[in-house]
Amino acid sequence: MADERLEQAHQIYERSVFGGDQDGIPAAMRDLDQLEADLALARGQLLHAKFLDDRVEDESELACFERAVWLSEHLADERGLAESLFWMGTFHQVVRQDHDTALPFLERSRELSTKVGDTLTLSYALRHLCFVARANGQLDLAQDLLMESLRLRRELGFSPGVAANLVGLAYLAAEQGRPADAIPLLDDAANVAASCGASKILSLVDEARAAIPTM
């Protein structure tokens, strides 16, 4: 817990200042670096959620993710680095609409999350790599990436993420000239979203039904 790590750091400080015992300082500093990395990542995620609601960029979002990346590299924390790099890529892709800048962050996140077995972060990286491929007109590649992300999310039981990916696959089906295939995908997405209370995804399903022709 954060409070426990802060209290421990204070105790180590007192032991050093009053008792001359400095043995615990390196480990306490590492704990605080990890805590700071976690806080930076969490703050950046909240700022991103705010952006998705009001569509107003807050530059401190990027600063949070940059700090999380730096600290994860400093700590040699590959799992934390994979997640932080994903969010760096997502900032550039979603907030700034810059797929080219986002791509290397997302690719590195995919590499590291695969290495450390972080399948949730991997599912996110694959989903956003799908967006890059789609923007570049590589629809078959985009479908493959999103299908793999969907498979991982089903295995994890990450129902809101499953529903979101099904909506994405419906749009891809329409763009590939298969609008009829979008119907069962959206039906499945609606059922999954309803089962887990993902009301935002349900609204995206309705938008997709209205946007995809012949439906």
N, C-alpha and C positions, 0 to 999 in steps of 0.2 A: 504494500500500500504506500501511496505517496507520503502520507503523514508519518508513517513509520520510518521511511528512508530519511525524511527531513529531521526527525527526532534523533535518529541514529547519528546523522552527520553532526548535529549539535552536541551530542554526547562525546563523539570522537574529538570535536573541537575542544571541549572542556578537558578531556583527558590529556590532550596535547599541551594546552596552554597552562594548566595547573599541575599536571603530573609529568610532563615531559615525554609522554608516550605518543609517538607519531606513527606507529605501525599501522593503524587503521586508516590513515588518510588516503592512500592510493585507492583502496577498495571503495571508500566512501565517495571519492571523487567520481569513480566510474559509475557508481549507483546514481549519483546526481546527474551525470551526463545521460544515462539511460532514461531517467525521469524527465529530463529536459527534452530529449528526443520524442518521448511519448506525448508530452504536453504540446510540443510544436506540431506534431502530426495531427493530434486531436483538434487543436485550435484551427489549423488549416482546413480540416474536413468540415468543421462547423461554418467557417467562412465560405467554403464552397457550396454548402447547402443553402446558405443565405443568398449566394449569387444565383443559384438555380431558381430561387423564388423571385428576386427583384432584378436580376440581370444587370447589376451594377458591380463593376470590378472593384475589388479592394486589394491594393497592391500588397498589403500585409499577408494575404493568402500565399502568394508566391514566396515571400520571405520565410514564412513558417515551413513550407516544404523544403526550401533550400537549407534551412537550419537542420531539419530532420535528416536530410541526406548527409550533410556534413558530419553530424554527430554519429550517425550510423556507420559511416566510413571510418571515423575516428575510433569507434568501438569495435570495428571489424564485425559488426552485426549484420550478416548477410540477409537474414530474414527481415529485419527492420529496414535495411537498404532497399530490398525489393519492393516493399510497400511504399516507402518514401519516393522512390523513383517513379512508381506508378502514378502517384499523386502529382508529381512534377509534370509528367506527361499529360495527365488529365487537365491540369491547369492550362497548359499551352493549347491543348486541343479544344477544350470546351469553352474556356473563358476567352481565349484570344483567337480561336478558330485557326490555329497554326499547326497543321498536321505535320509539316516537315520538321519543325522544332520538337514536336511531341514524340515523333517516331523513335529516335534512339533511346529516350527514357523508357518508353513502353517495351522496346525490344530487350533492353537490359533487365527490366523488371521481369519479363517472361523468363529470361535465362536464369536469373537468380532464384525466382520463386520455384522454378522447376528443380533447381539444384537442391534447395532446402526443403522441398516437399510442402510448400505453402500453397495448397490448391485453391484456396479462396482468392488470394492475390493473383494467382495465375489465371483464374477465371475472369477476373477484372481486366488484366492485361490483354488477354485474348479478345475480350469484348471490344476494347478500345482499339486494338490493332485491326479488328474488323472494320471499325469506322474509318481508319486510314485507307484500308484497301477499297472500301466502298467509295470514298472520295476520289480515289485514283481510277475508278471504273473497273476495278478487279473484283467483279461480283462473285465469281466462283470461289476465289480465295476468301472473300469476306464471309461467304456462307460457311466454308470449312472452319474458319476461326470461331465463328459464333456457335456453330454446332459443337465444337470441342468445349467451348466455355459452358454451353448448356449441359453437356454430359457431366462436367465436373460439378456444376451447381446442383444437378439432380442427385449425384452421389453424396454431396454435402447436406442435402436437405434444405438448401437455401432457396426457399419457395419464392420470395419476392424477386430474386435474381433470375430464377427460372422463368417467371412470367414476363419479366422485362426482355429477356432474350427471345422468347417466343414472339413477342411483338416485333422485335427487330427482324426475325426470320420471316415474318409475314410481309414486311416492307420489301425485303430482299426478293421474296418470291414474286411479288408484283413487278419489281424492277427487272427481274429475269424473264418476264413474259409469262408468268404462271400465277395470275391473280386468283384463280380458283383455289390454288393450294394455300392461299393466305387464310381462307375461311376457317379450316379446322385448326390452324395455328392460333388464330385469334380466339376461337372458342376455348381452346386449351388454356391460353393465357388468362382469359376471363375467369375460368374455373379455378385455376391455381391462385390467382390474385384474390378472388373472393374468399378462398379457403384460409388465407393467411392475413386477411384484412388490409391488403395493399391497395387502398383506395386510389392512390395516385396512378398506379398501373392500370386500374380499371378505367380511369379517364383516358389513358393513352390508348387502350384498346378501342374505346369509342371513337377517338380521333382517327385511329387507323381504319376503322370500318368506314368512316365518312370519306377518308382520303383515297383509299384504294378503289380503283374503278371496277365496275361490274358487280359491286357488292351491295 
